[in-house]
Amino acid sequence: MTTERVNPPDLSPPAGFSHAVVASGSRVVFLAGQTALDTDGKVVGETLPEQFEKALTNLLTALAAAGGAPSDLARVTVYATDVEAYRTHARDLGRLWRELAGRDYPAMAVVQVARLWDAEALVELDGFAVLP
């Protein structure tokens, strides 16, 4: 797979995402929404950063099982129950992203939702990747 991150100078500089990702490859992996569920199906973590770390780990685990790597991510959507809390923790969340997924940022969006499937969940991530 090849990817090209496109960040036009006519748009504000991206921080922790790419404005566009051009991906070419032969396999597309659609990743289901992942929250901070452990292997027993229980939400773990009390804070947004704790839950974000587990949700991202779960997303990357699903991607790896499909044969992909973090750099293959083309698009990720973050669903947060509190966007203000997400913004407050943005520095910590960015650090966690870089530690787990690196600096090849996909196109991303953060969307506030009233609640997630599990009432205790604060954040959910889904996306797709393009593999060779």
TORKE-97986 format. One record per residue: chain; x, z, y of N, C-alpha, C in turn; residue in one letter; residue number from 1. Coordinates in Angstrom, 1 decimal. Layout:
! residues N
<vokol chain="A" n_x="X" n_z="Z" n_y="Y" ca_x="X" ca_z="Z" ca_y="Y" c_x="X" c_z="Z" c_y="Y" res="a" n="NUM"/>
...
END
This chain:
! residues 132
<vokol chain="A" n_x="0.8" n_z="0.0" n_y="-1.2" ca_x="0.0" ca_z="0.0" ca_y="0.0" c_x="0.9" c_z="0.0" c_y="1.2" res="m" n="1"/>
<vokol chain="A" n_x="0.4" n_z="-0.6" n_y="2.2" ca_x="1.0" ca_z="-0.5" ca_y="3.5" c_x="0.0" c_z="0.0" c_y="4.5" res="t" n="2"/>
<vokol chain="A" n_x="0.5" n_z="0.8" n_y="5.4" ca_x="-0.4" ca_z="1.3" ca_y="6.5" c_x="0.3" c_z="1.1" c_y="7.8" res="t" n="3"/>
<vokol chain="A" n_x="-0.5" n_z="0.8" n_y="8.8" ca_x="0.1" ca_z="0.7" ca_y="10.2" c_x="-0.8" c_z="1.6" c_y="11.0" res="e" n="4"/>
<vokol chain="A" n_x="-0.2" n_z="2.6" n_y="11.7" ca_x="-1.0" ca_z="3.5" ca_y="12.6" c_x="-1.0" c_z="2.8" c_y="14.0" res="r" n="5"/>
<vokol chain="A" n_x="-2.2" n_z="2.6" n_y="14.5" ca_x="-2.3" ca_z="1.9" ca_y="15.8" c_x="-2.8" c_z="2.9" c_y="16.8" res="v" n="6"/>
<vokol chain="A" n_x="-2.0" n_z="3.1" n_y="17.9" ca_x="-2.4" ca_z="4.0" ca_y="18.9" c_x="-2.1" c_z="3.3" c_y="20.3" res="n" n="7"/>
<vokol chain="A" n_x="-3.1" n_z="2.5" n_y="20.8" ca_x="-3.0" ca_z="1.7" ca_y="21.9" c_x="-2.7" c_z="2.5" c_y="23.2" res="p" n="8"/>
<vokol chain="A" n_x="-1.8" n_z="2.0" n_y="24.1" ca_x="-1.5" ca_z="2.7" ca_y="25.3" c_x="-2.7" c_z="2.9" c_y="26.2" res="p" n="9"/>
<vokol chain="A" n_x="-3.8" n_z="2.1" n_y="26.0" ca_x="-4.9" ca_z="2.2" ca_y="26.9" c_x="-5.8" c_z="3.3" c_y="26.5" res="d" n="10"/>
<vokol chain="A" n_x="-5.5" n_z="4.1" n_y="25.4" ca_x="-6.3" ca_z="5.2" ca_y="25.0" c_x="-5.4" c_z="6.5" c_y="25.2" res="l" n="11"/>
<vokol chain="A" n_x="-6.1" n_z="7.6" n_y="25.3" ca_x="-5.3" ca_z="8.9" ca_y="25.5" c_x="-4.4" c_z="9.1" c_y="24.3" res="s" n="12"/>
<vokol chain="A" n_x="-3.2" n_z="9.7" n_y="24.5" ca_x="-2.3" ca_z="9.9" ca_y="23.4" c_x="-2.9" c_z="10.8" c_y="22.3" res="p" n="13"/>
<vokol chain="A" n_x="-2.9" n_z="10.3" n_y="21.0" ca_x="-3.5" ca_z="11.1" ca_y="20.0" c_x="-2.6" c_z="12.3" c_y="19.6" res="p" n="14"/>
<vokol chain="A" n_x="-3.3" n_z="13.4" n_y="19.3" ca_x="-2.6" ca_z="14.6" ca_y="18.8" c_x="-3.2" c_z="15.0" c_y="17.5" res="a" n="15"/>
<vokol chain="A" n_x="-2.4" n_z="14.8" n_y="16.4" ca_x="-2.9" ca_z="15.2" ca_y="15.1" c_x="-3.8" c_z="14.2" c_y="14.5" res="g" n="16"/>
<vokol chain="A" n_x="-3.9" n_z="13.0" n_y="15.0" ca_x="-4.7" ca_z="11.9" ca_y="14.4" c_x="-4.1" c_z="10.6" c_y="14.9" res="f" n="17"/>
<vokol chain="A" n_x="-4.6" n_z="9.5" n_y="14.3" ca_x="-4.3" ca_z="8.2" ca_y="14.7" c_x="-5.6" c_z="7.5" c_y="15.2" res="s" n="18"/>
<vokol chain="A" n_x="-5.5" n_z="6.7" n_y="16.3" ca_x="-6.8" ca_z="6.1" ca_y="16.7" c_x="-7.3" c_z="5.1" c_y="15.7" res="h" n="19"/>
<vokol chain="A" n_x="-6.4" n_z="4.4" n_y="15.0" ca_x="-6.8" ca_z="3.4" ca_y="14.0" c_x="-5.7" c_z="3.4" c_y="13.0" res="a" n="20"/>
<vokol chain="A" n_x="-6.1" n_z="3.1" n_y="11.7" ca_x="-5.2" ca_z="2.9" ca_y="10.6" c_x="-5.5" c_z="1.5" c_y="10.0" res="v" n="21"/>
<vokol chain="A" n_x="-4.6" n_z="0.6" n_y="9.9" ca_x="-4.7" ca_z="-0.6" ca_y="9.2" c_x="-4.1" c_z="-0.4" c_y="7.9" res="v" n="22"/>
<vokol chain="A" n_x="-4.9" n_z="-0.5" n_y="6.8" ca_x="-4.4" ca_z="-0.2" ca_y="5.5" c_x="-4.6" c_z="-1.5" c_y="4.6" res="a" n="23"/>
<vokol chain="A" n_x="-3.6" n_z="-1.8" n_y="3.8" ca_x="-3.8" ca_z="-2.9" ca_y="2.9" c_x="-3.3" c_z="-2.4" c_y="1.5" res="s" n="24"/>
<vokol chain="A" n_x="-4.1" n_z="-2.7" n_y="0.5" ca_x="-3.7" ca_z="-2.3" ca_y="-0.8" c_x="-4.8" c_z="-2.8" c_y="-1.8" res="g" n="25"/>
<vokol chain="A" n_x="-4.7" n_z="-2.3" n_y="-3.0" ca_x="-5.6" ca_z="-2.9" ca_y="-4.0" c_x="-6.7" c_z="-1.9" c_y="-4.5" res="s" n="26"/>
<vokol chain="A" n_x="-6.5" n_z="-0.6" n_y="-4.2" ca_x="-7.5" ca_z="0.4" ca_y="-4.6" c_x="-7.9" c_z="1.3" c_y="-3.4" res="r" n="27"/>
<vokol chain="A" n_x="-9.2" n_z="1.5" n_y="-3.4" ca_x="-9.7" ca_z="2.4" ca_y="-2.3" c_x="-10.3" c_z="3.7" c_y="-3.1" res="v" n="28"/>
<vokol chain="A" n_x="-9.8" n_z="4.8" n_y="-2.6" ca_x="-10.3" ca_z="6.1" ca_y="-3.2" c_x="-11.2" c_z="6.8" c_y="-2.2" res="v" n="29"/>
<vokol chain="A" n_x="-12.4" n_z="7.0" n_y="-2.5" ca_x="-13.4" ca_z="7.7" ca_y="-1.7" c_x="-13.4" c_z="9.2" c_y="-2.1" res="f" n="30"/>
<vokol chain="A" n_x="-13.1" n_z="10.1" n_y="-1.2" ca_x="-12.9" ca_z="11.5" ca_y="-1.5" c_x="-14.1" c_z="12.3" c_y="-1.1" res="l" n="31"/>
<vokol chain="A" n_x="-14.7" n_z="13.0" n_y="-2.0" ca_x="-15.9" ca_z="13.8" ca_y="-1.7" c_x="-15.5" c_z="14.9" c_y="-0.8" res="a" n="32"/>
<vokol chain="A" n_x="-16.5" n_z="15.4" n_y="-0.1" ca_x="-16.3" ca_z="16.6" ca_y="0.8" c_x="-15.8" c_z="17.8" c_y="0.0" res="g" n="33"/>
<vokol chain="A" n_x="-14.7" n_z="18.4" n_y="0.6" ca_x="-14.1" ca_z="19.5" ca_y="-0.1" c_x="-14.2" c_z="20.7" c_y="0.9" res="q" n="34"/>
<vokol chain="A" n_x="-14.6" n_z="21.8" n_y="0.4" ca_x="-14.6" ca_z="23.1" ca_y="1.2" c_x="-13.6" c_z="24.0" c_y="0.5" res="t" n="35"/>
<vokol chain="A" n_x="-13.6" n_z="25.3" n_y="0.9" ca_x="-12.6" ca_z="26.2" ca_y="0.4" c_x="-13.0" c_z="26.8" c_y="-1.0" res="a" n="36"/>
<vokol chain="A" n_x="-13.5" n_z="26.0" n_y="-1.9" ca_x="-13.9" ca_z="26.5" ca_y="-3.2" c_x="-12.7" c_z="26.7" c_y="-4.1" res="l" n="37"/>
<vokol chain="A" n_x="-12.7" n_z="27.9" n_y="-4.8" ca_x="-11.7" ca_z="28.1" ca_y="-5.8" c_x="-12.2" c_z="27.4" c_y="-7.1" res="d" n="38"/>
<vokol chain="A" n_x="-11.4" n_z="27.6" n_y="-8.2" ca_x="-11.8" ca_z="27.0" ca_y="-9.5" c_x="-13.0" c_z="27.5" c_y="-10.1" res="t" n="39"/>
<vokol chain="A" n_x="-13.5" n_z="28.7" n_y="-9.6" ca_x="-14.7" ca_z="29.3" ca_y="-10.1" c_x="-15.9" c_z="28.9" c_y="-9.2" res="d" n="40"/>
<vokol chain="A" n_x="-15.7" n_z="28.0" n_y="-8.2" ca_x="-16.8" ca_z="27.6" ca_y="-7.4" c_x="-17.2" c_z="28.6" c_y="-6.3" res="g" n="41"/>
<vokol chain="A" n_x="-16.3" n_z="29.5" n_y="-6.0" ca_x="-16.5" ca_z="30.5" ca_y="-4.9" c_x="-15.7" c_z="30.2" c_y="-3.7" res="k" n="42"/>
<vokol chain="A" n_x="-16.3" n_z="30.3" n_y="-2.5" ca_x="-15.6" ca_z="30.1" ca_y="-1.2" c_x="-14.6" c_z="31.2" c_y="-1.0" res="v" n="43"/>
<vokol chain="A" n_x="-13.4" n_z="30.8" n_y="-0.8" ca_x="-12.3" ca_z="31.8" ca_y="-0.5" c_x="-11.8" c_z="31.6" c_y="0.9" res="v" n="44"/>
<vokol chain="A" n_x="-11.4" n_z="32.8" n_y="1.5" ca_x="-10.9" ca_z="32.8" ca_y="2.8" c_x="-11.9" c_z="33.2" c_y="3.8" res="g" n="45"/>
<vokol chain="A" n_x="-11.5" n_z="34.2" n_y="4.7" ca_x="-12.5" ca_z="34.7" ca_y="5.7" c_x="-12.4" c_z="34.0" c_y="7.0" res="e" n="46"/>
<vokol chain="A" n_x="-11.2" n_z="33.4" n_y="7.3" ca_x="-11.0" ca_z="32.8" ca_y="8.6" c_x="-11.0" c_z="31.2" c_y="8.5" res="t" n="47"/>
<vokol chain="A" n_x="-11.2" n_z="30.6" n_y="9.6" ca_x="-11.2" ca_z="29.1" ca_y="9.6" c_x="-9.9" c_z="28.6" c_y="9.1" res="l" n="48"/>
<vokol chain="A" n_x="-8.7" n_z="29.1" n_y="9.6" ca_x="-7.5" ca_z="28.5" ca_y="9.1" c_x="-7.3" c_z="28.7" c_y="7.6" res="p" n="49"/>
<vokol chain="A" n_x="-7.7" n_z="29.9" n_y="7.0" ca_x="-7.6" ca_z="30.1" ca_y="5.6" c_x="-8.5" c_z="29.1" c_y="4.8" res="e" n="50"/>
<vokol chain="A" n_x="-9.7" n_z="28.9" n_y="5.3" ca_x="-10.6" ca_z="27.9" ca_y="4.6" c_x="-10.2" c_z="26.5" c_y="4.8" res="q" n="51"/>
<vokol chain="A" n_x="-9.6" n_z="26.2" n_y="6.0" ca_x="-9.1" ca_z="24.8" ca_y="6.2" c_x="-8.0" c_z="24.5" c_y="5.3" res="f" n="52"/>
<vokol chain="A" n_x="-7.1" n_z="25.5" n_y="5.1" ca_x="-5.9" ca_z="25.3" ca_y="4.2" c_x="-6.4" c_z="25.0" c_y="2.7" res="e" n="53"/>
<vokol chain="A" n_x="-7.4" n_z="25.8" n_y="2.3" ca_x="-7.9" ca_z="25.6" ca_y="0.9" c_x="-8.7" c_z="24.3" c_y="0.8" res="k" n="54"/>
<vokol chain="A" n_x="-9.5" n_z="23.9" n_y="1.8" ca_x="-10.2" ca_z="22.7" ca_y="1.8" c_x="-9.3" c_z="21.5" c_y="1.8" res="a" n="55"/>
<vokol chain="A" n_x="-8.3" n_z="21.5" n_y="2.6" ca_x="-7.3" ca_z="20.4" ca_y="2.6" c_x="-6.5" c_z="20.4" c_y="1.3" res="l" n="56"/>
<vokol chain="A" n_x="-6.2" n_z="21.5" n_y="0.8" ca_x="-5.5" ca_z="21.5" ca_y="-0.5" c_x="-6.4" c_z="20.9" c_y="-1.6" res="t" n="57"/>
<vokol chain="A" n_x="-7.7" n_z="21.2" n_y="-1.6" ca_x="-8.6" ca_z="20.6" ca_y="-2.5" c_x="-8.7" c_z="19.1" c_y="-2.4" res="n" n="58"/>
<vokol chain="A" n_x="-8.8" n_z="18.7" n_y="-1.1" ca_x="-8.9" ca_z="17.2" ca_y="-0.8" c_x="-7.6" c_z="16.5" c_y="-1.4" res="l" n="59"/>
<vokol chain="A" n_x="-6.4" n_z="17.1" n_y="-1.1" ca_x="-5.2" ca_z="16.5" ca_y="-1.6" c_x="-5.0" c_z="16.6" c_y="-3.1" res="l" n="60"/>
<vokol chain="A" n_x="-5.6" n_z="17.6" n_y="-3.7" ca_x="-5.6" ca_z="17.7" ca_y="-5.2" c_x="-6.4" c_z="16.5" c_y="-5.8" res="t" n="61"/>
<vokol chain="A" n_x="-7.6" n_z="16.3" n_y="-5.2" ca_x="-8.4" ca_z="15.2" ca_y="-5.7" c_x="-7.7" c_z="13.9" c_y="-5.5" res="a" n="62"/>
<vokol chain="A" n_x="-7.1" n_z="13.7" n_y="-4.3" ca_x="-6.4" ca_z="12.5" ca_y="-4.0" c_x="-5.2" c_z="12.3" c_y="-5.0" res="l" n="63"/>
<vokol chain="A" n_x="-4.4" n_z="13.3" n_y="-5.3" ca_x="-3.3" ca_z="13.2" ca_y="-6.2" c_x="-3.8" c_z="12.9" c_y="-7.6" res="a" n="64"/>
<vokol chain="A" n_x="-5.0" n_z="13.4" n_y="-8.0" ca_x="-5.5" ca_z="13.2" ca_y="-9.4" c_x="-5.9" c_z="11.7" c_y="-9.5" res="a" n="65"/>
<vokol chain="A" n_x="-6.2" n_z="11.1" n_y="-8.4" ca_x="-6.6" ca_z="9.6" ca_y="-8.3" c_x="-5.4" c_z="8.8" c_y="-8.2" res="a" n="66"/>
<vokol chain="A" n_x="-4.2" n_z="9.4" n_y="-8.1" ca_x="-2.9" ca_z="8.6" ca_y="-8.0" c_x="-2.4" c_z="8.4" c_y="-6.6" res="g" n="67"/>
<vokol chain="A" n_x="-3.0" n_z="9.1" n_y="-5.6" ca_x="-2.6" ca_z="9.0" ca_y="-4.2" c_x="-1.8" c_z="10.1" c_y="-3.7" res="g" n="68"/>
<vokol chain="A" n_x="-1.3" n_z="9.9" n_y="-2.5" ca_x="-0.5" ca_z="10.8" ca_y="-1.7" c_x="-1.0" c_z="11.0" c_y="-0.3" res="a" n="69"/>
<vokol chain="A" n_x="-0.7" n_z="12.0" n_y="0.4" ca_x="-1.2" ca_z="12.2" ca_y="1.7" c_x="-1.0" c_z="11.0" c_y="2.6" res="p" n="70"/>
<vokol chain="A" n_x="0.1" n_z="10.4" n_y="2.5" ca_x="0.3" ca_z="9.2" ca_y="3.4" c_x="-0.6" c_z="8.0" c_y="3.1" res="s" n="71"/>
<vokol chain="A" n_x="-1.4" n_z="8.1" n_y="2.0" ca_x="-2.3" ca_z="7.0" ca_y="1.6" c_x="-3.7" c_z="7.2" c_y="2.3" res="d" n="72"/>
<vokol chain="A" n_x="-3.9" n_z="8.4" n_y="2.9" ca_x="-5.1" ca_z="8.7" ca_y="3.6" c_x="-5.3" c_z="7.7" c_y="4.8" res="l" n="73"/>
<vokol chain="A" n_x="-6.5" n_z="7.1" n_y="4.8" ca_x="-6.8" ca_z="6.2" ca_y="5.9" c_x="-7.8" c_z="6.8" c_y="6.9" res="a" n="74"/>
<vokol chain="A" n_x="-8.6" n_z="7.6" n_y="6.4" ca_x="-9.7" ca_z="8.2" ca_y="7.2" c_x="-10.1" c_z="9.6" c_y="6.6" res="r" n="75"/>
<vokol chain="A" n_x="-10.2" n_z="10.6" n_y="7.5" ca_x="-10.7" ca_z="11.9" ca_y="7.2" c_x="-11.7" c_z="12.4" c_y="8.2" res="v" n="76"/>
<vokol chain="A" n_x="-12.8" n_z="12.9" n_y="7.7" ca_x="-13.8" ca_z="13.5" ca_y="8.6" c_x="-13.8" c_z="15.0" c_y="8.4" res="t" n="77"/>
<vokol chain="A" n_x="-13.7" n_z="15.8" n_y="9.4" ca_x="-13.8" ca_z="17.3" ca_y="9.3" c_x="-15.1" c_z="17.7" c_y="9.8" res="v" n="78"/>
<vokol chain="A" n_x="-15.8" n_z="18.4" n_y="9.0" ca_x="-17.1" ca_z="19.0" ca_y="9.4" c_x="-16.9" c_z="20.5" c_y="9.6" res="y" n="79"/>
<vokol chain="A" n_x="-17.2" n_z="20.9" n_y="10.8" ca_x="-16.9" ca_z="22.3" ca_y="11.2" c_x="-18.3" c_z="23.0" c_y="11.7" res="a" n="80"/>
<vokol chain="A" n_x="-18.5" n_z="24.2" n_y="11.3" ca_x="-19.7" ca_z="24.9" ca_y="11.7" c_x="-19.5" c_z="25.4" c_y="13.1" res="t" n="81"/>
<vokol chain="A" n_x="-18.3" n_z="25.4" n_y="13.7" ca_x="-18.1" ca_z="25.9" ca_y="15.0" c_x="-16.9" c_z="25.1" c_y="15.6" res="d" n="82"/>
<vokol chain="A" n_x="-17.2" n_z="24.1" n_y="16.4" ca_x="-16.1" ca_z="23.3" ca_y="17.0" c_x="-15.3" c_z="24.1" c_y="18.0" res="v" n="83"/>
<vokol chain="A" n_x="-15.9" n_z="25.0" n_y="18.7" ca_x="-15.0" ca_z="25.9" ca_y="19.6" c_x="-14.0" c_z="26.7" c_y="18.8" res="e" n="84"/>
<vokol chain="A" n_x="-14.4" n_z="27.2" n_y="17.7" ca_x="-13.4" ca_z="27.9" ca_y="16.8" c_x="-12.4" c_z="27.0" c_y="16.3" res="a" n="85"/>
<vokol chain="A" n_x="-12.8" n_z="25.8" n_y="16.0" ca_x="-11.8" ca_z="24.8" ca_y="15.5" c_x="-10.8" c_z="24.5" c_y="16.6" res="y" n="86"/>
<vokol chain="A" n_x="-11.3" n_z="24.3" n_y="17.8" ca_x="-10.4" ca_z="24.0" ca_y="19.0" c_x="-9.5" c_z="25.2" c_y="19.2" res="r" n="87"/>
<vokol chain="A" n_x="-10.0" n_z="26.4" n_y="19.1" ca_x="-9.2" ca_z="27.7" ca_y="19.3" c_x="-8.1" c_z="27.7" c_y="18.3" res="t" n="88"/>
<vokol chain="A" n_x="-8.3" n_z="27.3" n_y="17.1" ca_x="-7.3" ca_z="27.4" ca_y="16.0" c_x="-6.6" c_z="26.1" c_y="15.8" res="h" n="89"/>
<vokol chain="A" n_x="-6.7" n_z="25.1" n_y="16.7" ca_x="-6.2" ca_z="23.8" ca_y="16.5" c_x="-4.7" c_z="23.8" c_y="16.3" res="a" n="90"/>
<vokol chain="A" n_x="-3.9" n_z="24.7" n_y="16.9" ca_x="-2.5" ca_z="24.7" ca_y="16.7" c_x="-2.2" c_z="25.1" c_y="15.3" res="r" n="91"/>
<vokol chain="A" n_x="-2.9" n_z="26.2" n_y="14.8" ca_x="-2.7" ca_z="26.6" ca_y="13.4" c_x="-3.1" c_z="25.5" c_y="12.4" res="d" n="92"/>
<vokol chain="A" n_x="-4.2" n_z="24.9" n_y="12.7" ca_x="-4.7" ca_z="23.9" ca_y="11.8" c_x="-3.8" c_z="22.7" c_y="11.7" res="l" n="93"/>
<vokol chain="A" n_x="-3.2" n_z="22.3" n_y="12.9" ca_x="-2.3" ca_z="21.2" ca_y="12.9" c_x="-1.0" c_z="21.6" c_y="12.1" res="g" n="94"/>
<vokol chain="A" n_x="-0.6" n_z="22.8" n_y="12.2" ca_x="0.6" ca_z="23.3" ca_y="11.4" c_x="0.3" c_z="23.2" c_y="10.0" res="r" n="95"/>
<vokol chain="A" n_x="-0.9" n_z="23.6" n_y="9.5" ca_x="-1.2" ca_z="23.6" ca_y="8.1" c_x="-1.3" c_z="22.1" c_y="7.7" res="l" n="96"/>
<vokol chain="A" n_x="-1.9" n_z="21.2" n_y="8.5" ca_x="-1.9" ca_z="19.8" ca_y="8.1" c_x="-0.5" c_z="19.3" c_y="7.9" res="w" n="97"/>
<vokol chain="A" n_x="0.4" n_z="19.5" n_y="8.8" ca_x="1.8" ca_z="19.0" ca_y="8.7" c_x="2.5" c_z="19.6" c_y="7.5" res="r" n="98"/>
<vokol chain="A" n_x="2.2" n_z="20.9" n_y="7.2" ca_x="2.9" ca_z="21.5" ca_y="6.0" c_x="2.4" c_z="20.8" c_y="4.7" res="e" n="99"/>
<vokol chain="A" n_x="1.1" n_z="20.6" n_y="4.6" ca_x="0.5" ca_z="20.1" ca_y="3.4" c_x="0.4" c_z="18.5" c_y="3.3" res="l" n="100"/>
<vokol chain="A" n_x="0.2" n_z="17.9" n_y="4.4" ca_x="0.0" ca_z="16.4" ca_y="4.4" c_x="1.0" c_z="15.6" c_y="5.1" res="a" n="101"/>
<vokol chain="A" n_x="1.9" n_z="16.2" n_y="5.9" ca_x="2.9" ca_z="15.5" ca_y="6.6" c_x="2.4" c_z="15.0" c_y="8.0" res="g" n="102"/>
<vokol chain="A" n_x="3.1" n_z="14.0" n_y="8.5" ca_x="2.8" ca_z="13.5" ca_y="9.9" c_x="2.3" c_z="12.1" c_y="9.9" res="r" n="103"/>
<vokol chain="A" n_x="1.9" n_z="11.6" n_y="8.7" ca_x="1.3" ca_z="10.2" ca_y="8.7" c_x="-0.2" c_z="10.5" c_y="8.9" res="d" n="104"/>
<vokol chain="A" n_x="-0.6" n_z="10.6" n_y="10.1" ca_x="-2.0" ca_z="11.0" ca_y="10.4" c_x="-3.0" c_z="9.9" c_y="10.1" res="y" n="105"/>
<vokol chain="A" n_x="-4.1" n_z="10.2" n_y="9.4" ca_x="-5.2" ca_z="9.2" ca_y="9.3" c_x="-6.0" c_z="9.1" c_y="10.5" res="p" n="106"/>
<vokol chain="A" n_x="-6.9" n_z="8.2" n_y="10.6" ca_x="-7.9" ca_z="8.2" ca_y="11.6" c_x="-8.8" c_z="9.4" c_y="11.3" res="a" n="107"/>
<vokol chain="A" n_x="-9.2" n_z="10.2" n_y="12.3" ca_x="-9.9" ca_z="11.4" ca_y="12.0" c_x="-11.0" c_z="11.6" c_y="13.0" res="m" n="108"/>
<vokol chain="A" n_x="-12.0" n_z="12.4" n_y="12.6" ca_x="-13.1" ca_z="12.9" ca_y="13.5" c_x="-13.4" c_z="14.3" c_y="13.1" res="a" n="109"/>
<vokol chain="A" n_x="-13.8" n_z="15.1" n_y="14.1" ca_x="-14.3" ca_z="16.5" ca_y="13.8" c_x="-15.7" c_z="16.5" c_y="14.3" res="v" n="110"/>
<vokol chain="A" n_x="-16.6" n_z="16.9" n_y="13.4" ca_x="-18.1" ca_z="16.9" ca_y="13.7" c_x="-18.6" c_z="18.3" c_y="13.5" res="v" n="111"/>
<vokol chain="A" n_x="-19.3" n_z="18.8" n_y="14.5" ca_x="-20.0" ca_z="20.1" ca_y="14.3" c_x="-21.3" c_z="19.9" c_y="13.5" res="q" n="112"/>
<vokol chain="A" n_x="-21.5" n_z="20.8" n_y="12.5" ca_x="-22.7" ca_z="20.8" ca_y="11.7" c_x="-23.3" c_z="22.2" c_y="11.8" res="v" n="113"/>
<vokol chain="A" n_x="-24.6" n_z="22.3" n_y="11.5" ca_x="-25.3" ca_z="23.5" ca_y="11.6" c_x="-24.9" c_z="24.5" c_y="10.5" res="a" n="114"/>
<vokol chain="A" n_x="-24.7" n_z="23.9" n_y="9.3" ca_x="-24.1" ca_z="24.6" ca_y="8.1" c_x="-23.7" c_z="23.6" c_y="7.1" res="r" n="115"/>
<vokol chain="A" n_x="-23.0" n_z="24.2" n_y="6.1" ca_x="-22.5" ca_z="23.4" ca_y="5.0" c_x="-23.2" c_z="23.8" c_y="3.7" res="l" n="116"/>
<vokol chain="A" n_x="-23.0" n_z="23.1" n_y="2.6" ca_x="-23.7" ca_z="23.4" ca_y="1.4" c_x="-23.6" c_z="24.8" c_y="1.0" res="w" n="117"/>
<vokol chain="A" n_x="-22.4" n_z="25.4" n_y="1.0" ca_x="-22.2" ca_z="26.8" ca_y="0.7" c_x="-22.3" c_z="27.5" c_y="2.1" res="d" n="118"/>
<vokol chain="A" n_x="-23.2" n_z="28.5" n_y="2.2" ca_x="-23.4" ca_z="29.1" ca_y="3.5" c_x="-22.2" c_z="29.8" c_y="4.1" res="a" n="119"/>
<vokol chain="A" n_x="-21.3" n_z="30.2" n_y="3.2" ca_x="-20.0" ca_z="30.9" ca_y="3.6" c_x="-19.0" c_z="29.9" c_y="4.1" res="e" n="120"/>
<vokol chain="A" n_x="-19.1" n_z="28.6" n_y="3.8" ca_x="-18.1" ca_z="27.6" ca_y="4.2" c_x="-18.1" c_z="27.4" c_y="5.7" res="a" n="121"/>
<vokol chain="A" n_x="-16.9" n_z="27.4" n_y="6.3" ca_x="-16.8" ca_z="27.1" ca_y="7.7" c_x="-16.3" c_z="25.7" c_y="8.0" res="l" n="122"/>
<vokol chain="A" n_x="-15.8" n_z="25.0" n_y="7.0" ca_x="-15.2" ca_z="23.7" ca_y="7.2" c_x="-15.2" c_z="22.9" c_y="5.9" res="v" n="123"/>
<vokol chain="A" n_x="-15.4" n_z="21.6" n_y="6.1" ca_x="-15.4" ca_z="20.7" ca_y="4.9" c_x="-14.7" c_z="19.4" c_y="5.4" res="e" n="124"/>
<vokol chain="A" n_x="-13.9" n_z="18.8" n_y="4.5" ca_x="-13.2" ca_z="17.6" ca_y="4.7" c_x="-13.5" c_z="16.6" c_y="3.7" res="l" n="125"/>
<vokol chain="A" n_x="-13.8" n_z="15.3" n_y="4.2" ca_x="-13.9" ca_z="14.2" ca_y="3.2" c_x="-13.1" c_z="13.0" c_y="3.8" res="d" n="126"/>
<vokol chain="A" n_x="-13.0" n_z="12.0" n_y="3.0" ca_x="-12.2" ca_z="10.8" ca_y="3.5" c_x="-12.1" c_z="9.8" c_y="2.5" res="g" n="127"/>
<vokol chain="A" n_x="-11.2" n_z="8.8" n_y="2.9" ca_x="-10.8" ca_z="7.8" ca_y="1.9" c_x="-9.4" c_z="7.4" c_y="2.1" res="f" n="128"/>
<vokol chain="A" n_x="-8.8" n_z="6.9" n_y="1.0" ca_x="-7.4" ca_z="6.5" ca_y="1.0" c_x="-7.3" c_z="5.1" c_y="0.4" res="a" n="129"/>
<vokol chain="A" n_x="-6.3" n_z="4.4" n_y="0.7" ca_x="-6.0" ca_z="3.1" ca_y="0.2" c_x="-4.7" c_z="3.2" c_y="-0.6" res="v" n="130"/>
<vokol chain="A" n_x="-4.8" n_z="2.8" n_y="-1.9" ca_x="-3.6" ca_z="2.9" ca_y="-2.7" c_x="-3.1" c_z="1.5" c_y="-3.1" res="l" n="131"/>
<vokol chain="A" n_x="-1.8" n_z="1.4" n_y="-3.5" ca_x="-1.3" ca_z="0.1" ca_y="-3.8" c_x="-2.0" c_z="-0.5" c_y="-5.0" res="p" n="132"/>
END
